[in-house]
């Protein structure tokens, strides 16, 4: 019923990165329905009573004609290890149907999450973009499955840099961090590269 969705961070009553989320909704809507989007996130948020304290996820699901929204408490997952999984998966837009990603996630074994490699290049984890620390700077792959909101924000503010990262390059980094709309750069979960399983 709702093929597309958007997850927006709500912290202490404030909604983060609305302009970036709006741009992604507009781009996704145009790609899927081949017409301009009339859905305005600001209007949707006005229909909800935003919690004044705490961290919440505003989950907006939408289709060509209507939308559905809910606000749920957000508790970040604990990630201490990652397993590289190879796939030719495509996930360019935030579709609610995530069967392909879920199947890859089931291959994680004892790891907490996965790193998806496509054509030898690093893309994303099962639910976030990735950033890599080489001892001096943080880098993100230039071949993500999905260009996430936090990723775009960090690139635009020069907190991270974009580069091609191949599987064989992973050993040249010290840390890998997980970022998404709910996880700011300061809040990112960080895993030692030595905890990546091949």
Secondary structure, DSSP 8 states (H G I E B T S, - for coil): ---EEEEEEEETTEE--HHHHHHHHHHHHHHHHSS-----HHHHHHTS---SSSEEEEEEEE-SS-EEEEEEE--------EEEEE------S-BS--HHHHHHHTT-TTSSEEEEEETTEE---SSSEEEEE-SS-EEEESS-SS--HHHHHHHHTTSSEEE--BGGGGGG-SEEEEEBTTB-GGG-EEEEGGGEE-
